[in-house]
Amino acid sequence: MWSYRKRLDRDLVRWREAGWITPENEAAIRHDAERGVRTLGLANSLAILSAVLIGFAVMSFVASNWQDMPRVLRLGLLIASLWTSYGLSGFFARRGMAGFSHAAILLGVGIFGGSIMLISQMYHMDGNPAGAVLLWAAGALLAGVVLRSNPALAFAMILVTIWGTMEALRLDKVFWLFLLPWALVSAAFYWQRWRPGLHLAGLALTGFVVSLGYRLNDGHAHGLVVAMGLGIMAASMAGERLKPELPALWSGSFNYGLVIVLAGLWALQFFENPPLDVFTLLAVLALALLIAAIFWGLKSGNRGALWLGYAGFSVEILAVYVETIGTLLNTSLFFLVAGLIVSALAAMAYRLHSRGEAQAKGALS
């Protein structure tokens, strides 16, 4: 909904400036859109939260009375609760209450996960807890695909990430098998054409790539992470020129690549304990990259890159100051050089902007 409103804001301004709609019509459209967000959006959000709470309530009730129930009653109660949830989903879907339908599906997925744990306890199944999480994720993925539920798919991605983290910690090495279920859930997101889900998949993959720096080469593979992030950024910039009809894909991948590079550089600077000259070089490279990201964000209209650049630049400067607080002369020299470089870039950007405006006015005249 947020992305729709953002696009609608841009379209309304463009339509009004082109004379296609009147200010009164624009105000009416905005009012109608805001009313839909305030009412239906709030109702759907509360329905999702209620599904989570009811799911916990059902499983807590069953668990607290688990030993007093006959085994057949236990299984029957779990199955009845599961199918009641999916029945409610169909009931709400037929009445056009999509948000409530998704909440009921999410409730069923939660009951399915609780059922796995309780049945394992009932039959004294001893095994890897991560395997139960993976089975839960598979159920959430199946429900999301069959019932076309985005919240269920998002929950499946969260469970897959938890499963991959648990296995990586248990094995104490890179858990490459994580990429298989990640790809399946990501494909479901793409099939649903759900952009927030694709961003969730991007975040999960970003975390996996960053973790490689701490798993490969005895925990000293952060340079590889930086190289991978730079490759993703370069591929995104090239893709934006070759396939400009996919701006969301290229802007998103550029931003995730930037996060990967910054995470790798951060580890090289502050976790690897490099000499002062290497530290200074890495800091300069990080600041130069962030300035370049800001320029690219302004040029391509990538607001994510723009704000990542601003935030990253501020955090990097603060971290450098804290790290070099004991060598005030070097710190002041570093900030002086960085300030002069940024000032020169600002002057260059202003001249380019002024030249562009002059050329545009000359073309119109």
C-alpha positions as CSV (number, residue, x, y, z in Angstrom):
1,M,0.0,0.0,0.0
2,W,2.8,2.4,0.8
3,S,4.4,1.9,-2.6
4,Y,1.0,2.5,-4.3
5,R,0.5,5.7,-2.4
6,K,4.0,6.8,-3.3
7,R,3.4,6.2,-7.0
8,L,0.0,7.8,-6.8
9,D,1.5,11.0,-5.3
10,R,4.0,11.2,-8.2
11,D,1.2,10.6,-10.8
12,L,-1.1,13.1,-9.3
13,V,1.5,15.9,-9.4
14,R,2.4,15.0,-13.0
15,W,-1.3,14.9,-14.0
16,R,-2.0,18.2,-12.3
17,E,0.9,19.9,-13.9
18,A,-0.1,18.5,-17.3
19,G,-3.6,19.9,-16.8
20,W,-5.3,16.5,-16.9
21,I,-7.0,16.9,-13.5
22,T,-8.1,19.9,-11.5
23,P,-6.9,20.6,-7.9
24,E,-10.3,19.7,-6.7
25,N,-10.1,16.3,-8.4
26,E,-6.6,15.7,-7.0
27,A,-7.9,16.5,-3.4
28,A,-10.8,14.1,-3.9
29,I,-8.5,11.3,-5.1
30,R,-6.1,11.8,-2.2
31,H,-8.9,11.8,0.3
32,D,-10.3,8.6,-1.1
33,A,-6.9,6.9,-1.0
34,E,-6.2,8.1,2.6
35,R,-9.6,6.8,3.7
36,G,-8.9,3.4,2.4
37,V,-5.6,3.2,4.1
38,R,-6.9,4.4,7.5
39,T,-9.9,1.9,7.6
40,L,-9.1,-1.2,5.6
41,G,-5.3,-1.1,6.2
42,L,-5.8,-0.8,10.0
43,A,-8.4,-3.6,10.0
44,N,-6.1,-5.9,8.0
45,S,-3.2,-5.1,10.3
46,L,-5.2,-5.8,13.4
47,A,-6.5,-9.0,11.9
48,I,-3.0,-10.3,11.3
49,L,-2.0,-9.4,14.9
50,S,-5.1,-11.1,16.2
51,A,-4.2,-14.3,14.2
52,V,-0.8,-14.3,15.9
53,L,-2.3,-13.9,19.4
54,I,-5.1,-16.5,18.8
55,G,-2.5,-18.9,17.5
56,F,-0.4,-18.5,20.7
57,A,-3.6,-18.9,22.8
58,V,-4.7,-22.1,21.1
59,M,-1.3,-23.7,21.4
60,S,-0.8,-22.6,25.0
61,F,-4.2,-24.0,25.9
62,V,-3.4,-27.3,24.2
63,A,0.1,-27.5,25.7
64,S,-1.1,-26.8,29.2
65,N,-3.8,-29.5,29.1
66,W,-1.7,-31.9,27.0
67,Q,-1.0,-34.6,29.5
68,D,-4.7,-34.8,30.6
69,M,-6.0,-35.5,27.1
70,P,-6.3,-38.9,25.4
71,R,-3.9,-39.2,22.4
72,V,-6.8,-39.4,19.9
73,L,-8.3,-36.2,21.3
74,R,-5.0,-34.4,21.0
75,L,-4.6,-35.3,17.4
76,G,-8.2,-34.5,16.6
77,L,-8.0,-31.1,18.3
78,L,-4.9,-30.1,16.4
79,I,-6.3,-31.2,13.0
80,A,-9.7,-29.6,13.7
81,S,-8.0,-26.3,14.7
82,L,-5.8,-26.4,11.5
83,W,-8.7,-27.0,9.1
84,T,-11.0,-24.5,10.9
85,S,-8.4,-21.8,10.2
86,Y,-8.3,-22.7,6.5
87,G,-12.1,-22.9,6.4
88,L,-12.3,-19.4,7.9
89,S,-9.9,-18.2,5.3
90,G,-12.2,-19.4,2.5
91,F,-15.2,-17.9,4.3
92,F,-13.5,-14.5,4.4
93,A,-12.2,-14.7,0.9
94,R,-15.6,-15.4,-0.6
95,R,-16.8,-12.2,1.1
96,G,-14.0,-10.1,-0.3
97,M,-12.2,-9.7,3.1
98,A,-8.7,-10.4,1.8
99,G,-6.9,-9.2,4.9
100,F,-9.0,-11.4,7.2
101,S,-8.5,-14.3,4.9
102,H,-4.7,-13.9,5.0
103,A,-4.9,-13.6,8.8
104,A,-6.8,-16.9,9.0
105,I,-4.1,-18.6,6.8
106,L,-1.4,-17.3,9.0
107,L,-3.3,-18.6,12.0
108,G,-3.4,-22.1,10.3
109,V,0.4,-21.9,9.6
110,G,1.0,-21.1,13.2
111,I,-1.1,-24.0,14.4
112,F,0.7,-26.2,12.0
113,G,4.1,-25.3,13.5
114,G,2.8,-25.8,17.1
115,S,1.4,-29.1,16.1
116,I,4.8,-30.3,14.9
117,M,6.3,-29.5,18.2
118,L,3.5,-31.1,20.3
119,I,3.4,-34.2,18.2
120,S,7.1,-34.6,18.4
121,Q,6.8,-34.4,22.2
122,M,3.9,-36.8,22.2
123,Y,5.8,-39.5,20.3
124,H,9.1,-38.7,21.9
125,M,10.8,-37.9,18.6
126,D,14.3,-36.8,19.3
127,G,16.1,-35.1,16.5
128,N,17.5,-31.9,15.2
129,P,15.2,-29.0,16.2
130,A,16.2,-27.2,13.0
131,G,14.5,-30.0,11.0
132,A,11.2,-29.1,12.7
133,V,11.6,-25.5,11.7
134,L,12.3,-26.5,8.1
135,L,9.2,-28.7,8.0
136,W,7.2,-25.7,9.4
137,A,8.7,-23.5,6.7
138,A,7.7,-26.0,4.1
139,G,4.1,-26.0,5.4
140,A,4.0,-22.2,5.3
141,L,5.4,-22.2,1.8
142,L,2.8,-24.7,0.6
143,A,0.0,-22.7,2.2
144,G,1.3,-19.4,0.7
145,V,1.6,-20.9,-2.8
146,V,-1.7,-22.9,-2.9
147,L,-3.8,-20.2,-1.2
148,R,-1.9,-17.2,-2.7
149,S,-1.1,-15.7,0.7
150,N,1.8,-13.2,0.9
151,P,1.9,-13.1,4.7
152,A,2.3,-16.9,4.7
153,L,5.2,-16.7,2.2
154,A,6.8,-13.9,4.3
155,F,6.6,-16.2,7.4
156,A,8.1,-19.0,5.3
157,M,11.1,-16.8,4.5
158,I,11.5,-15.9,8.1
159,L,11.4,-19.6,9.1
160,V,13.9,-20.5,6.4
161,T,16.3,-17.8,7.7
162,I,16.0,-19.1,11.2
163,W,16.6,-22.7,10.0
164,G,19.7,-21.7,8.1
165,T,21.0,-19.7,11.0
166,M,20.5,-22.6,13.4
167,E,22.2,-25.1,11.1
168,A,25.1,-22.7,10.4
169,L,25.7,-22.3,14.2
170,R,25.4,-26.0,14.8
171,L,27.8,-27.0,12.0
172,D,30.1,-23.9,12.6
173,K,30.6,-23.4,8.9
174,V,28.9,-22.0,5.8
175,F,25.6,-23.7,5.4
176,W,25.2,-23.6,1.6
177,L,22.0,-25.7,1.6
178,F,20.2,-22.6,2.9
179,L,20.2,-21.2,-0.7
180,L,17.9,-23.9,-1.9
181,P,14.8,-23.2,0.2
182,W,15.6,-19.5,0.0
183,A,15.4,-19.7,-3.8
184,L,12.1,-21.6,-3.6
185,V,10.4,-19.0,-1.4
186,S,12.0,-16.2,-3.5
187,A,10.5,-17.8,-6.6
188,A,7.1,-17.8,-4.9
189,F,7.5,-14.1,-4.1
190,Y,8.3,-13.4,-7.8
191,W,5.4,-15.6,-8.9
192,Q,3.1,-13.5,-6.7
193,R,4.7,-10.3,-8.0
194,W,5.0,-9.2,-4.4
195,R,7.7,-6.5,-4.1
196,P,7.9,-6.4,-0.2
197,G,8.6,-10.2,-0.3
198,L,11.4,-9.8,-2.8
199,H,12.9,-7.2,-0.5
200,L,12.6,-9.7,2.4
201,A,14.4,-12.2,0.2
202,G,17.1,-9.6,-0.6
203,L,17.6,-8.9,3.1
204,A,18.0,-12.7,3.8
205,L,20.5,-13.1,1.0
206,T,22.4,-10.0,2.1
207,G,22.8,-11.5,5.6
208,F,24.0,-14.7,4.1
209,V,26.6,-13.0,2.0
210,V,27.8,-10.9,4.9
211,S,28.1,-14.0,7.0
212,L,30.6,-15.5,4.5
213,G,33.2,-13.0,5.8
214,Y,33.0,-14.6,9.2
215,R,32.8,-18.2,8.0
216,L,35.4,-18.5,5.2
217,N,39.1,-18.3,5.5
218,D,39.0,-18.7,9.3
219,G,36.7,-15.6,9.6
220,H,38.9,-13.3,7.6
221,A,37.1,-13.3,4.2
222,H,35.7,-9.8,4.5
223,G,37.6,-8.7,1.4
224,L,35.7,-11.3,-0.6
225,V,32.4,-9.9,0.8
226,V,33.5,-6.4,-0.4
227,A,34.3,-7.8,-3.8
228,M,30.9,-9.6,-4.1
229,G,29.1,-6.4,-3.0
230,L,30.9,-4.3,-5.6
231,G,30.1,-6.9,-8.2
232,I,26.4,-6.7,-7.4
233,M,26.5,-2.9,-7.5
234,A,28.3,-2.9,-10.9
235,A,25.8,-5.4,-12.3
236,S,22.9,-3.3,-11.1
237,M,24.3,-0.1,-12.7
238,A,24.9,-2.0,-15.9
239,G,21.4,-3.5,-15.8
240,E,19.8,-0.1,-15.3
241,R,21.4,1.0,-18.6
242,L,20.7,-2.2,-20.5
243,K,17.2,-2.9,-19.1
244,P,15.8,0.4,-17.9
245,E,12.3,-1.1,-17.9
246,L,13.2,-2.9,-14.6
247,P,14.1,0.1,-12.3
248,A,12.9,-1.6,-9.1
249,L,15.1,-4.6,-9.6
250,W,18.2,-2.6,-10.3
251,S,17.7,0.0,-7.5
252,G,17.0,-2.8,-5.0
253,S,20.0,-4.9,-5.9
254,F,22.2,-1.8,-5.9
255,N,21.2,-1.0,-2.4
256,Y,21.7,-4.5,-1.1
257,G,25.1,-4.6,-2.8
258,L,26.0,-1.3,-1.1
259,V,25.0,-2.8,2.3
260,I,27.2,-5.8,1.6
261,V,30.2,-3.7,0.7
262,L,29.7,-1.4,3.8
263,A,29.5,-4.5,6.1
264,G,32.7,-5.9,4.6
265,L,34.5,-2.6,4.9
266,W,33.3,-2.2,8.5
267,A,34.7,-5.6,9.4
268,L,38.0,-4.9,7.7
269,Q,38.3,-1.6,9.6
270,F,37.1,-2.4,13.1
271,F,37.3,-6.1,13.5
272,E,40.5,-7.0,11.7
273,N,42.6,-4.4,13.7
274,P,44.6,-3.1,10.7
275,P,47.6,-0.8,11.0
276,L,46.8,2.9,11.1
277,D,47.8,3.6,7.5
278,V,45.6,0.6,6.2
279,F,42.8,1.8,8.5
280,T,43.0,5.3,7.0
281,L,43.0,3.9,3.5
282,L,39.9,1.7,4.2
283,A,38.1,4.7,5.8
284,V,38.9,6.9,2.7
285,L,37.6,4.1,0.4
286,A,34.4,3.7,2.5
287,L,33.7,7.5,2.4
288,A,34.5,7.7,-1.3
289,L,32.1,4.8,-2.0
290,L,29.4,6.4,0.1
291,I,29.8,9.7,-1.7
292,A,29.6,7.9,-5.0
293,A,26.4,6.1,-3.8
294,I,24.9,9.5,-2.9
295,F,25.7,10.8,-6.4
296,W,24.3,7.7,-8.0
297,G,21.1,8.0,-5.9
298,L,20.6,11.6,-7.0
299,K,21.3,10.8,-10.7
300,S,19.2,7.6,-10.9
301,G,16.4,8.7,-8.5
302,N,17.3,5.8,-6.2
303,R,16.2,7.2,-2.8
304,G,17.3,4.1,-1.0
305,A,20.9,4.6,-2.2
306,L,20.7,8.2,-1.3
307,W,19.7,7.7,2.3
308,L,22.0,4.7,2.7
309,G,24.8,7.0,1.6
310,Y,23.9,9.7,4.0
311,A,23.4,7.4,7.0
312,G,26.5,5.4,6.1
313,F,28.7,8.5,5.8
314,S,27.5,9.8,9.2
315,V,28.1,6.4,10.9
316,E,31.5,6.0,9.2
317,I,32.7,9.4,10.3
318,L,31.5,8.8,13.9
319,A,33.2,5.4,14.0
320,V,36.5,6.8,12.7
321,Y,36.4,9.5,15.3
322,V,35.8,7.0,18.1
323,E,38.5,4.6,16.8
324,T,41.2,7.3,16.4
325,I,40.3,9.4,19.5
326,G,43.7,8.7,21.0
327,T,45.6,10.2,18.0
328,L,44.0,13.7,17.8
329,L,46.4,15.0,15.3
330,N,45.8,12.2,12.8
331,T,42.0,12.5,13.5
332,S,42.0,16.2,12.8
333,L,44.1,15.7,9.7
334,F,41.7,13.0,8.4
335,F,38.6,15.1,9.0
336,L,40.3,18.1,7.3
337,V,41.2,16.1,4.2
338,A,37.7,14.5,4.1
339,G,36.1,17.9,4.5
340,L,38.1,19.4,1.7
341,I,37.3,16.4,-0.6
342,V,33.6,16.7,0.1
343,S,33.7,20.5,-0.4
344,A,35.4,20.0,-3.8
345,L,32.8,17.4,-4.8
346,A,30.0,19.8,-3.7
347,A,31.5,22.6,-5.8
348,M,31.8,20.3,-8.8
349,A,28.2,19.1,-8.4
350,Y,27.0,22.7,-8.2
351,R,28.9,23.6,-11.4
352,L,27.5,20.6,-13.2
353,H,24.0,21.5,-12.1
354,S,24.4,25.1,-13.2
355,R,25.9,24.0,-16.6
356,G,22.9,21.6,-17.1
357,E,20.4,24.3,-16.4
358,A,22.2,26.7,-18.7
359,Q,22.1,24.1,-21.5
360,A,18.4,23.5,-20.9
361,K,17.6,27.2,-21.1
362,G,19.6,27.5,-24.3
363,A,17.8,24.6,-25.8
364,L,14.4,26.2,-25.0
365,S,15.4,29.6,-26.4
